[in-house]
């Protein structure tokens, strides 16, 4: 089971945001950011990927000493991993901040297997009250 924070907007309704690590953000990166309308972060990550591609092409061009190429390759791989891990670990908090800036208010934290179930559980709890 996963923990979700449920946010409510007076006109837009309810949104559930998972707490913790985001596998979709890890695997899909910029596409996930665009899907979640995190435009600022998608732009930053686009620039980072362009810079990494330029560094990689510079390494492959042979302008660097052969002895240092392996070191630079390892550093570039570590940088790629870090760029993939940052959204995975804090991407959901970016979504929460976006919702709060749009006027959403935190209602409750619930445990459920997926976002739809979290919203359904909240609705069921409200009906009982």
N, CA, C and O atoms as CSV, one atom per row, in Angstrom:
chain,resi,resn,atom,element,x,y,z
A,1,UNK,N,N,0.840,-1.190,0.000
A,1,UNK,CA,C,0.000,0.000,0.000
A,1,UNK,C,C,0.883,1.250,0.000
A,1,UNK,O,O,1.979,1.266,0.560
A,2,UNK,N,N,0.374,2.274,-0.636
A,2,UNK,CA,C,1.100,3.528,-0.770
A,2,UNK,C,C,0.338,4.632,-0.063
A,2,UNK,O,O,-0.874,4.545,0.135
A,3,UNK,N,N,1.067,5.671,0.315
A,3,UNK,CA,C,0.438,6.824,0.943
A,3,UNK,C,C,0.217,7.899,-0.108
A,3,UNK,O,O,1.066,8.151,-0.962
A,4,UNK,N,N,-0.963,8.529,-0.016
A,4,UNK,CA,C,-1.329,9.593,-0.927
A,4,UNK,C,C,-1.807,10.789,-0.127
A,4,UNK,O,O,-2.408,10.639,0.936
A,5,UNK,N,N,-1.535,11.978,-0.646
A,5,UNK,CA,C,-2.118,13.196,-0.090
A,5,UNK,C,C,-3.225,13.615,-1.044
A,5,UNK,O,O,-3.034,13.690,-2.258
A,6,UNK,N,N,-4.379,13.885,-0.466
A,6,UNK,CA,C,-5.530,14.291,-1.249
A,6,UNK,C,C,-5.672,15.814,-1.147
A,6,UNK,O,O,-5.738,16.376,-0.054
A,7,UNK,N,N,-5.717,16.457,-2.302
A,7,UNK,CA,C,-5.890,17.905,-2.384
A,7,UNK,C,C,-7.238,18.212,-3.019
A,7,UNK,O,O,-7.727,17.471,-3.872
A,8,UNK,N,N,-7.836,19.337,-2.579
A,8,UNK,CA,C,-9.133,19.735,-3.125
A,8,UNK,C,C,-9.067,21.174,-3.610
A,8,UNK,O,O,-8.472,22.046,-2.977
A,9,UNK,N,N,-9.700,21.388,-4.758
A,9,UNK,CA,C,-9.842,22.737,-5.317
A,9,UNK,C,C,-11.335,23.024,-5.426
A,9,UNK,O,O,-12.100,22.139,-5.807
A,10,UNK,N,N,-11.767,24.243,-5.101
A,10,UNK,CA,C,-13.206,24.538,-5.125
A,10,UNK,C,C,-13.880,24.272,-6.479
A,10,UNK,O,O,-15.020,23.812,-6.514
A,11,UNK,N,N,-13.197,24.554,-7.585
A,11,UNK,CA,C,-13.794,24.334,-8.901
A,11,UNK,C,C,-13.281,23.064,-9.582
A,11,UNK,O,O,-14.033,22.400,-10.295
A,12,UNK,N,N,-12.015,22.724,-9.371
A,12,UNK,CA,C,-11.385,21.622,-10.115
A,12,UNK,C,C,-11.543,20.257,-9.452
A,12,UNK,O,O,-11.261,19.233,-10.075
A,13,UNK,N,N,-11.983,20.228,-8.217
A,13,UNK,CA,C,-12.207,18.948,-7.544
A,13,UNK,C,C,-11.003,18.406,-6.809
A,13,UNK,O,O,-10.172,19.160,-6.303
A,14,UNK,N,N,-10.919,17.072,-6.755
A,14,UNK,CA,C,-9.905,16.385,-5.953
A,14,UNK,C,C,-8.739,15.892,-6.805
A,14,UNK,O,O,-8.906,15.542,-7.973
A,15,UNK,N,N,-7.563,15.872,-6.196
A,15,UNK,CA,C,-6.355,15.308,-6.810
A,15,UNK,C,C,-5.625,14.505,-5.741
A,15,UNK,O,O,-5.529,14.924,-4.588
A,16,UNK,N,N,-5.110,13.339,-6.143
A,16,UNK,CA,C,-4.321,12.505,-5.239
A,16,UNK,C,C,-2.864,12.518,-5.703
A,16,UNK,O,O,-2.578,12.327,-6.885
A,17,UNK,N,N,-1.950,12.746,-4.761
A,17,UNK,CA,C,-0.521,12.763,-5.069
A,17,UNK,C,C,0.163,11.734,-4.183
A,17,UNK,O,O,0.061,11.782,-2.957
A,18,UNK,N,N,0.859,10.806,-4.822
A,18,UNK,CA,C,1.576,9.756,-4.088
A,18,UNK,C,C,2.771,10.368,-3.365
A,18,UNK,O,O,3.438,11.262,-3.887
A,19,UNK,N,N,3.026,9.883,-2.178
A,19,UNK,CA,C,4.202,10.316,-1.425
A,19,UNK,C,C,5.369,9.388,-1.743
A,19,UNK,O,O,5.185,8.185,-1.932
A,20,UNK,N,N,6.557,9.951,-1.800
A,20,UNK,CA,C,7.747,9.125,-1.983
A,20,UNK,C,C,8.193,8.998,-3.432
A,20,UNK,O,O,7.886,9.836,-4.279
A,21,UNK,N,N,8.926,7.924,-3.685
A,21,UNK,CA,C,9.590,7.671,-4.961
A,21,UNK,C,C,8.572,7.508,-6.087
A,21,UNK,O,O,7.536,6.865,-5.914
A,22,UNK,N,N,8.880,8.100,-7.245
A,22,UNK,CA,C,7.995,8.010,-8.409
A,22,UNK,C,C,8.690,7.233,-9.525
A,22,UNK,O,O,9.612,7.738,-10.165
A,23,UNK,N,N,8.236,6.000,-9.750
A,23,UNK,CA,C,8.807,5.195,-10.834
A,23,UNK,C,C,8.548,5.805,-12.202
A,23,UNK,O,O,9.452,5.795,-13.038
A,24,UNK,N,N,7.352,6.340,-12.476
A,24,UNK,CA,C,7.152,6.977,-13.782
A,24,UNK,C,C,8.115,8.147,-14.019
A,24,UNK,O,O,8.607,8.328,-15.133
A,25,UNK,N,N,8.385,8.941,-12.975
A,25,UNK,CA,C,9.330,10.053,-13.116
A,25,UNK,C,C,10.730,9.527,-13.398
A,25,UNK,O,O,11.482,10.143,-14.154
A,26,UNK,N,N,11.089,8.396,-12.799
A,26,UNK,CA,C,12.412,7.803,-13.023
A,26,UNK,C,C,12.558,7.329,-14.463
A,26,UNK,O,O,13.553,7.632,-15.120
A,27,UNK,N,N,11.568,6.583,-14.957
A,27,UNK,CA,C,11.684,5.982,-16.281
A,27,UNK,C,C,11.368,6.942,-17.424
A,27,UNK,O,O,11.945,6.822,-18.505
A,28,UNK,N,N,10.462,7.888,-17.203
A,28,UNK,CA,C,10.011,8.729,-18.306
A,28,UNK,C,C,10.476,10.183,-18.214
A,28,UNK,O,O,10.314,10.938,-19.173
A,29,UNK,N,N,11.050,10.591,-17.078
A,29,UNK,CA,C,11.668,11.906,-16.933
A,29,UNK,C,C,10.870,13.069,-17.493
A,29,UNK,O,O,9.821,13.433,-16.961
A,30,UNK,N,N,11.380,13.651,-18.576
A,30,UNK,CA,C,10.758,14.842,-19.159
A,30,UNK,C,C,9.321,14.575,-19.584
A,30,UNK,O,O,8.457,15.430,-19.390
A,31,UNK,N,N,9.047,13.417,-20.155
A,31,UNK,CA,C,7.675,13.103,-20.572
A,31,UNK,C,C,6.730,13.118,-19.372
A,31,UNK,O,O,5.606,13.610,-19.473
A,32,UNK,N,N,7.177,12.583,-18.245
A,32,UNK,CA,C,6.372,12.594,-17.022
A,32,UNK,C,C,6.134,14.031,-16.573
A,32,UNK,O,O,5.025,14.388,-16.178
A,33,UNK,N,N,7.196,14.866,-16.637
A,33,UNK,CA,C,7.064,16.269,-16.226
A,33,UNK,C,C,6.059,17.007,-17.117
A,33,UNK,O,O,5.252,17.796,-16.626
A,34,UNK,N,N,6.113,16.747,-18.426
A,34,UNK,CA,C,5.166,17.390,-19.348
A,34,UNK,C,C,3.749,16.907,-19.050
A,34,UNK,O,O,2.816,17.710,-19.028
A,35,UNK,N,N,3.576,15.596,-18.820
A,35,UNK,CA,C,2.262,15.038,-18.506
A,35,UNK,C,C,1.688,15.664,-17.238
A,35,UNK,O,O,0.481,15.884,-17.143
A,36,UNK,N,N,2.547,15.950,-16.269
A,36,UNK,CA,C,2.116,16.564,-15.007
A,36,UNK,C,C,2.101,18.095,-15.069
A,36,UNK,O,O,1.848,18.751,-14.058
A,37,UNK,N,N,2.369,18.667,-16.244
A,37,UNK,CA,C,2.399,20.123,-16.460
A,37,UNK,C,C,3.434,20.824,-15.594
A,37,UNK,O,O,3.207,21.937,-15.119
A,38,UNK,N,N,4.554,20.179,-15.395
A,38,UNK,CA,C,5.667,20.770,-14.654
A,38,UNK,C,C,6.617,21.396,-15.671
A,38,UNK,O,O,7.731,20.911,-15.869
A,39,UNK,N,N,6.174,22.472,-16.312
A,39,UNK,CA,C,6.876,23.049,-17.457
A,39,UNK,C,C,8.261,23.556,-17.102
A,39,UNK,O,O,9.211,23.352,-17.859
A,40,UNK,N,N,8.386,24.213,-15.962
A,40,UNK,CA,C,9.686,24.768,-15.568
A,40,UNK,C,C,10.721,23.646,-15.426
A,40,UNK,O,O,11.839,23.762,-15.927
A,41,UNK,N,N,10.347,22.572,-14.747
A,41,UNK,CA,C,11.281,21.466,-14.543
A,41,UNK,C,C,11.560,20.721,-15.850
A,41,UNK,O,O,12.684,20.275,-16.081
A,42,UNK,N,N,10.552,20.587,-16.697
A,42,UNK,CA,C,10.754,19.935,-17.998
A,42,UNK,C,C,11.760,20.738,-18.826
A,42,UNK,O,O,12.612,20.160,-19.501
A,43,UNK,N,N,11.662,22.053,-18.776
A,43,UNK,CA,C,12.619,22.902,-19.495
A,43,UNK,C,C,14.028,22.758,-18.963
A,43,UNK,O,O,14.990,22.662,-19.726
A,44,UNK,N,N,14.141,22.743,-17.637
A,44,UNK,CA,C,15.461,22.580,-17.019
A,44,UNK,C,C,16.059,21.229,-17.412
A,44,UNK,O,O,17.233,21.142,-17.771
A,45,UNK,N,N,15.246,20.183,-17.341
A,45,UNK,CA,C,15.748,18.835,-17.674
A,45,UNK,C,C,16.089,18.720,-19.158
A,45,UNK,O,O,17.031,18.014,-19.520
A,46,UNK,N,N,15.336,19.403,-20.022
A,46,UNK,CA,C,15.644,19.411,-21.448
A,46,UNK,C,C,17.033,20.013,-21.681
A,46,UNK,O,O,17.838,19.463,-22.432
A,47,UNK,N,N,17.302,21.144,-21.032
A,47,UNK,CA,C,18.616,21.789,-21.156
A,47,UNK,C,C,19.708,20.871,-20.612
A,47,UNK,O,O,20.777,20.760,-21.213
A,48,UNK,N,N,19.453,20.215,-19.484
A,48,UNK,CA,C,20.450,19.291,-18.929
A,48,UNK,C,C,20.755,18.157,-19.892
A,48,UNK,O,O,21.917,17.800,-20.083
A,49,UNK,N,N,19.711,17.582,-20.506
A,49,UNK,CA,C,19.925,16.490,-21.464
A,49,UNK,C,C,20.701,16.976,-22.684
A,49,UNK,O,O,21.546,16.248,-23.204
A,50,UNK,N,N,20.430,18.190,-23.148
A,50,UNK,CA,C,21.178,18.753,-24.278
A,50,UNK,C,C,22.649,18.909,-23.892
A,50,UNK,O,O,23.539,18.537,-24.658
A,51,UNK,N,N,22.901,19.458,-22.704
A,51,UNK,CA,C,24.278,19.626,-22.234
A,51,UNK,C,C,25.001,18.283,-22.112
A,51,UNK,O,O,26.168,18.162,-22.483
A,52,UNK,N,N,24.301,17.282,-21.590
A,52,UNK,CA,C,24.925,15.955,-21.459
A,52,UNK,C,C,25.211,15.356,-22.830
A,52,UNK,O,O,26.242,14.711,-23.018
A,53,UNK,N,N,24.317,15.560,-23.783
A,53,UNK,CA,C,24.539,15.051,-25.140
A,53,UNK,C,C,25.735,15.747,-25.780
A,53,UNK,O,O,26.532,15.112,-26.471
A,54,UNK,N,N,25.861,17.056,-25.548
A,54,UNK,CA,C,27.015,17.784,-26.074
A,54,UNK,C,C,28.313,17.291,-25.442
A,54,UNK,O,O,29.317,17.120,-26.134
A,55,UNK,N,N,28.294,17.061,-24.125
A,55,UNK,CA,C,29.492,16.539,-23.451
A,55,UNK,C,C,29.848,15.162,-23.994
A,55,UNK,O,O,31.019,14.859,-24.222
A,56,UNK,N,N,28.832,14.330,-24.199
A,56,UNK,CA,C,29.078,12.986,-24.712
A,56,UNK,C,C,29.641,13.028,-26.131
A,56,UNK,O,O,30.555,12.270,-26.455
A,57,UNK,N,N,29.109,13.902,-26.972
A,57,UNK,CA,C,29.631,13.998,-28.341
A,57,UNK,C,C,31.055,14.543,-28.339
A,57,UNK,O,O,31.871,14.149,-29.172
A,58,UNK,N,N,31.360,15.451,-27.405
A,58,UNK,CA,C,32.719,15.964,-27.267
A,58,UNK,C,C,33.676,14.842,-26.857
A,58,UNK,O,O,34.803,14.765,-27.346
A,59,UNK,N,N,33.214,13.976,-25.955
A,59,UNK,CA,C,34.041,12.836,-25.545
A,59,UNK,C,C,34.296,11.895,-26.716
A,59,UNK,O,O,35.410,11.399,-26.889
A,60,UNK,N,N,33.275,11.652,-27.511
A,60,UNK,CA,C,33.389,10.713,-28.630
A,60,UNK,C,C,34.217,11.281,-29.782
A,60,UNK,O,O,34.721,10.525,-30.613
A,61,UNK,N,N,34.363,12.618,-29.836
A,61,UNK,CA,C,35.093,13.240,-30.940
A,61,UNK,C,C,36.595,12.979,-30.864
A,61,UNK,O,O,37.298,13.133,-31.863
A,62,UNK,N,N,37.091,12.590,-29.697
A,62,UNK,CA,C,38.510,12.267,-29.559
A,62,UNK,C,C,39.380,13.459,-29.231
A,62,UNK,O,O,40.603,13.363,-29.331
A,63,UNK,N,N,38.793,14.586,-28.842
A,63,UNK,CA,C,39.575,15.773,-28.494
A,63,UNK,C,C,40.216,15.667,-27.110
A,63,UNK,O,O,41.023,16.516,-26.731
A,64,UNK,N,N,39.859,14.629,-26.361
A,64,UNK,CA,C,40.342,14.472,-24.990
A,64,UNK,C,C,41.364,13.341,-24.961
A,64,UNK,O,O,41.276,12.378,-25.723
A,65,UNK,N,N,42.328,13.484,-24.069
A,65,UNK,CA,C,43.346,12.434,-23.929
A,65,UNK,C,C,42.688,11.090,-23.675
A,65,UNK,O,O,41.679,11.002,-22.977
A,66,UNK,N,N,43.270,10.046,-24.249
A,66,UNK,CA,C,42.691,8.712,-24.131
A,66,UNK,C,C,42.621,8.236,-22.682
A,66,UNK,O,O,41.660,7.564,-22.305
A,67,UNK,N,N,43.587,8.559,-21.889
A,67,UNK,CA,C,43.601,8.117,-20.500
A,67,UNK,C,C,42.468,8.713,-19.684
A,67,UNK,O,O,42.009,8.097,-18.721
A,68,UNK,N,N,42.010,9.902,-20.055
A,68,UNK,CA,C,40.947,10.566,-19.306
A,68,UNK,C,C,39.556,10.199,-19.811
A,68,UNK,O,O,38.570,10.462,-19.122
A,69,UNK,N,N,39.453,9.609,-20.974
A,69,UNK,CA,C,38.154,9.299,-21.560
A,69,UNK,C,C,37.317,8.407,-20.651
A,69,UNK,O,O,36.125,8.652,-20.467
A,70,UNK,N,N,37.934,7.371,-20.081
A,70,UNK,CA,C,37.195,6.461,-19.196
A,70,UNK,C,C,36.681,7.205,-17.967
A,70,UNK,O,O,35.558,6.977,-17.517
A,71,UNK,N,N,37.507,8.091,-17.433
A,71,UNK,CA,C,37.099,8.871,-16.265
A,71,UNK,C,C,35.904,9.760,-16.608
A,71,UNK,O,O,34.938,9.826,-15.848
A,72,UNK,N,N,35.970,10.432,-17.737
A,72,UNK,CA,C,34.871,11.290,-18.158
A,72,UNK,C,C,33.608,10.483,-18.463
A,72,UNK,O,O,32.499,10.933,-18.172
A,73,UNK,N,N,33.769,9.305,-19.042
A,73,UNK,CA,C,32.611,8.437,-19.304
A,73,UNK,C,C,31.907,8.057,-18.006
A,73,UNK,O,O,30.678,8.083,-17.924
A,74,UNK,N,N,32.693,7.706,-16.996
A,74,UNK,CA,C,32.116,7.339,-15.698
A,74,UNK,C,C,31.425,8.539,-15.068
A,74,UNK,O,O,30.330,8.414,-14.520
A,75,UNK,N,N,32.063,9.697,-15.145
A,75,UNK,CA,C,31.453,10.910,-14.585
A,75,UNK,C,C,30.141,11.236,-15.305
A,75,UNK,O,O,29.165,11.634,-14.668
A,76,UNK,N,N,30.119,11.069,-16.621
A,76,UNK,CA,C,28.912,11.340,-17.389
A,76,UNK,C,C,27.798,10.357,-17.030
A,76,UNK,O,O,26.639,10.754,-16.920
A,77,UNK,N,N,28.135,9.081,-16.846
A,77,UNK,CA,C,27.130,8.091,-16.444
A,77,UNK,C,C,26.556,8.419,-15.070
A,77,UNK,O,O,25.352,8.286,-14.848
A,78,UNK,N,N,27.409,8.844,-14.156
A,78,UNK,CA,C,26.942,9.230,-12.822
A,78,UNK,C,C,26.017,10.442,-12.923
A,78,UNK,O,O,24.993,10.504,-12.243
A,79,UNK,N,N,26.378,11.404,-13.774
A,79,UNK,CA,C,25.548,12.588,-13.969
A,79,UNK,C,C,24.188,12.201,-14.549
A,79,UNK,O,O,23.161,12.716,-14.107
A,80,UNK,N,N,24.169,11.289,-15.544
A,80,UNK,CA,C,22.905,10.797,-16.111
A,80,UNK,C,C,22.040,10.167,-15.017
A,80,UNK,O,O,20.838,10.423,-14.950
A,81,UNK,N,N,22.649,9.345,-14.163
A,81,UNK,CA,C,21.905,8.688,-13.089
A,81,UNK,C,C,21.318,9.706,-12.115
A,81,UNK,O,O,20.168,9.582,-11.695
A,82,UNK,N,N,22.116,10.711,-11.761
A,82,UNK,CA,C,21.627,11.748,-10.846
A,82,UNK,C,C,20.451,12.501,-11.465
A,82,UNK,O,O,19.459,12.784,-10.792
A,83,UNK,N,N,20.572,12.823,-12.760
A,83,UNK,CA,C,19.503,13.546,-13.448
A,83,UNK,C,C,18.231,12.699,-13.506
A,83,UNK,O,O,17.130,13.249,-13.514
A,84,UNK,N,N,18.360,11.390,-13.546
A,84,UNK,CA,C,17.182,10.511,-13.538
A,84,UNK,C,C,16.601,10.359,-12.128
A,84,UNK,O,O,15.387,10.240,-11.963
A,85,UNK,N,N,17.467,10.365,-11.119
A,85,UNK,CA,C,17.007,10.121,-9.752
A,85,UNK,C,C,16.333,11.329,-9.096
A,85,UNK,O,O,15.430,11.162,-8.276
A,86,UNK,N,N,16.758,12.529,-9.445
A,86,UNK,CA,C,16.193,13.717,-8.791
A,86,UNK,C,C,14.675,13.785,-8.971
A,86,UNK,O,O,13.965,13.907,-7.973
A,87,UNK,N,N,14.141,13.711,-10.207
A,87,UNK,CA,C,12.675,13.751,-10.326
A,87,UNK,C,C,11.990,12.561,-9.664
A,87,UNK,O,O,10.875,12.682,-9.157
A,88,UNK,N,N,12.661,11.413,-9.672
A,88,UNK,CA,C,12.063,10.225,-9.062
A,88,UNK,C,C,11.871,10.409,-7.559
A,88,UNK,O,O,10.867,9.967,-6.998
A,89,UNK,N,N,12.826,11.056,-6.914
A,89,UNK,CA,C,12.734,11.241,-5.465
A,89,UNK,C,C,11.911,12.459,-5.057
A,89,UNK,O,O,11.227,12.415,-4.035
A,90,UNK,N,N,11.958,13.549,-5.831
A,90,UNK,CA,C,11.253,14.753,-5.380
A,90,UNK,C,C,10.197,15.259,-6.360
A,90,UNK,O,O,9.602,16.313,-6.133
A,91,UNK,N,N,9.960,14.528,-7.438
A,91,UNK,CA,C,8.972,14.949,-8.432
A,91,UNK,C,C,7.568,15.090,-7.871
A,91,UNK,O,O,6.849,16.022,-8.228
A,92,UNK,N,N,7.170,14.173,-6.995
A,92,UNK,CA,C,5.819,14.256,-6.425
A,92,UNK,C,C,5.664,15.494,-5.546
A,92,UNK,O,O,4.569,16.048,-5.451
A,93,UNK,N,N,6.741,15.932,-4.904
A,93,UNK,CA,C,6.656,17.171,-4.118
A,93,UNK,C,C,6.527,18.375,-5.053
A,93,UNK,O,O,5.915,19.377,-4.683
A,94,UNK,N,N,7.099,18.291,-6.267
A,94,UNK,CA,C,6.894,19.353,-7.260
A,94,UNK,C,C,5.417,19.425,-7.654
A,94,UNK,O,O,4.859,20.510,-7.820
A,95,UNK,N,N,4.796,18.258,-7.798
A,95,UNK,CA,C,3.373,18.210,-8.149
A,95,UNK,C,C,2.553,18.833,-7.026
A,95,UNK,O,O,1.629,19.604,-7.283
A,96,UNK,N,N,2.888,18.500,-5.780
A,96,UNK,CA,C,2.165,19.077,-4.641
A,96,UNK,C,C,2.293,20.597,-4.618
A,96,UNK,O,O,1.309,21.305,-4.404
A,97,UNK,N,N,3.497,21.089,-4.836
A,97,UNK,CA,C,3.727,22.538,-4.831
A,97,UNK,C,C,2.922,23.202,-5.953
A,97,UNK,O,O,2.351,24.275,-5.754
A,98,UNK,N,N,2.873,22.567,-7.136
A,98,UNK,CA,C,2.094,23.105,-8.257
A,98,UNK,C,C,0.617,23.192,-7.891
A,98,UNK,O,O,-0.039,24.200,-8.156
A,99,UNK,N,N,0.095,22.122,-7.275
A,99,UNK,CA,C,-1.315,22.120,-6.874
A,99,UNK,C,C,-1.606,23.219,-5.858
A,99,UNK,O,O,-2.616,23.915,-5.962
A,100,UNK,N,N,-0.730,23.371,-4.886
A,100,UNK,CA,C,-0.919,24.408,-3.873
A,100,UNK,C,C,-0.897,25.797,-4.501
A,100,UNK,O,O,-1.673,26.668,-4.107
A,101,UNK,N,N,-0.007,26.010,-5.481
A,101,UNK,CA,C,0.046,27.303,-6.171
A,101,UNK,C,C,-1.206,27.555,-7.000
A,101,UNK,O,O,-1.545,28.706,-7.273
A,102,UNK,N,N,-1.896,26.492,-7.402
A,102,UNK,CA,C,-3.131,26.622,-8.178
A,102,UNK,C,C,-4.363,26.765,-7.285
A,102,UNK,O,O,-5.484,26.862,-7.785
A,103,UNK,N,N,-4.161,26.778,-5.969
A,103,UNK,CA,C,-5.279,26.982,-5.052
A,103,UNK,C,C,-5.835,25.719,-4.424
A,103,UNK,O,O,-6.861,25.772,-3.746
A,104,UNK,N,N,-5.187,24.589,-4.633
A,104,UNK,CA,C,-5.621,23.344,-3.994
A,104,UNK,C,C,-5.251,23.386,-2.516
A,104,UNK,O,O,-4.249,23.987,-2.129
A,105,UNK,N,N,-6.074,22.743,-1.702
A,105,UNK,CA,C,-5.857,22.689,-0.256
A,105,UNK,C,C,-5.734,21.226,0.153
A,105,UNK,O,O,-6.505,20.379,-0.298
A,106,UNK,N,N,-4.763,20.938,1.004
A,106,UNK,CA,C,-4.568,19.575,1.493
A,106,UNK,C,C,-5.739,19.177,2.384
A,106,UNK,O,O,-6.052,19.853,3.364
A,107,UNK,N,N,-6.380,18.065,2.024
A,107,UNK,CA,C,-7.508,17.569,2.820
A,107,UNK,C,C,-7.061,16.519,3.818
A,107,UNK,O,O,-7.321,16.621,5.016
A,108,UNK,N,N,-6.380,15.501,3.292
A,108,UNK,CA,C,-6.095,14.349,4.131
A,108,UNK,C,C,-5.000,13.505,3.492
A,108,UNK,O,O,-4.748,13.586,2.290
A,109,UNK,N,N,-4.362,12.698,4.323
A,109,UNK,CA,C,-3.397,11.708,3.848
A,109,UNK,C,C,-4.037,10.334,4.025
A,109,UNK,O,O,-4.512,9.995,5.109
A,110,UNK,N,N,-4.045,9.546,2.946
A,110,UNK,CA,C,-4.672,8.229,3.003
A,110,UNK,C,C,-3.718,7.165,2.479
A,110,UNK,O,O,-2.742,7.471,1.794
A,111,UNK,N,N,-4.010,5.922,2.807
A,111,UNK,CA,C,-3.257,4.779,2.309
A,111,UNK,C,C,-4.139,4.012,1.336
A,111,UNK,O,O,-5.278,3.659,1.645
A,112,UNK,N,N,-3.581,3.761,0.146
A,112,UNK,CA,C,-4.349,3.048,-0.877
A,112,UNK,C,C,-3.367,2.415,-1.865
A,112,UNK,O,O,-2.162,2.656,-1.799
A,113,UNK,N,N,-3.897,1.609,-2.776
A,113,UNK,CA,C,-3.037,0.943,-3.755
A,113,UNK,C,C,-2.748,1.809,-4.975
A,113,UNK,O,O,-1.733,1.609,-5.643
A,114,UNK,N,N,-3.629,2.776,-5.280
A,114,UNK,CA,C,-3.420,3.668,-6.421
A,114,UNK,C,C,-4.197,4.965,-6.196
A,114,UNK,O,O,-5.004,5.042,-5.270
A,115,UNK,N,N,-3.965,5.990,-7.031
A,115,UNK,CA,C,-4.642,7.279,-6.811
A,115,UNK,C,C,-6.165,7.201,-6.883
A,115,UNK,O,O,-6.850,7.850,-6.092
A,116,UNK,N,N,-6.700,6.424,-7.810
A,116,UNK,CA,C,-8.158,6.307,-7.923
A,116,UNK,C,C,-8.751,5.699,-6.658
A,116,UNK,O,O,-9.794,6.137,-6.172
A,117,UNK,N,N,-8.069,4.682,-6.133
A,117,UNK,CA,C,-8.531,4.046,-4.900
A,117,UNK,C,C,-8.447,5.031,-3.729
A,117,UNK,O,O,-9.323,5.043,-2.865
A,118,UNK,N,N,-7.405,5.846,-3.700
A,118,UNK,CA,C,-7.267,6.843,-2.631
A,118,UNK,C,C,-8.433,7.819,-2.655
A,118,UNK,O,O,-8.991,8.155,-1.611
A,119,UNK,N,N,-8.799,8.274,-3.853
A,119,UNK,CA,C,-9.936,9.199,-3.971
A,119,UNK,C,C,-11.251,8.514,-3.615
A,119,UNK,O,O,-12.114,9.114,-2.974
A,120,UNK,N,N,-11.405,7.251,-4.033
A,120,UNK,CA,C,-12.624,6.499,-3.708
A,120,UNK,C,C,-12.733,6.275,-2.200
A,120,UNK,O,O,-13.818,6.405,-1.633
A,121,UNK,N,N,-11.621,5.939,-1.548
A,121,UNK,CA,C,-11.626,5.733,-0.096
A,121,UNK,C,C,-12.004,7.015,0.632
A,121,UNK,O,O,-12.749,6.981,1.612
A,122,UNK,N,N,-11.491,8.144,0.156
A,122,UNK,CA,C,-11.823,9.417,0.778
A,122,UNK,C,C,-13.310,9.725,0.621
A,122,UNK,O,O,-13.957,10.180,1.564
A,123,UNK,N,N,-13.844,9.477,-0.566
A,123,UNK,CA,C,-15.274,9.704,-0.798
A,123,UNK,C,C,-16.125,8.812,0.102
A,123,UNK,O,O,-17.139,9.256,0.641
A,124,UNK,N,N,-15.712,7.554,0.266
A,124,UNK,CA,C,-16.437,6.633,1.130
A,124,UNK,C,C,-16.393,7.105,2.580
A,124,UNK,O,O,-17.395,7.034,3.292
A,125,UNK,N,N,-15.241,7.582,3.011
A,125,UNK,CA,C,-15.118,8.085,4.387
A,125,UNK,C,C,-16.002,9.313,4.594
A,125,UNK,O,O,-16.632,9.454,5.643
A,126,UNK,N,N,-16.053,10.205,3.596
A,126,UNK,CA,C,-16.871,11.411,3.723
A,126,UNK,C,C,-18.354,11.068,3.739
A,126,UNK,O,O,-19.142,11.730,4.414
A,127,UNK,N,N,-18.738,10.030,2.993
A,127,UNK,CA,C,-20.150,9.603,2.983
A,127,UNK,C,C,-20.566,9.042,4.338
A,127,UNK,O,O,-21.717,9.196,4.746
A,128,UNK,N,N,-19.630,8.388,5.042
A,128,UNK,CA,C,-19.933,7.820,6.357
A,128,UNK,C,C,-20.071,8.906,7.415
A,128,UNK,O,O,-20.795,8.745,8.397
A,129,UNK,N,N,-19.366,10.015,7.200
A,129,UNK,CA,C,-19.389,11.103,8.209
A,129,UNK,C,C,-20.636,11.877,8.133
A,129,UNK,O,O,-20.824,12.821,8.900
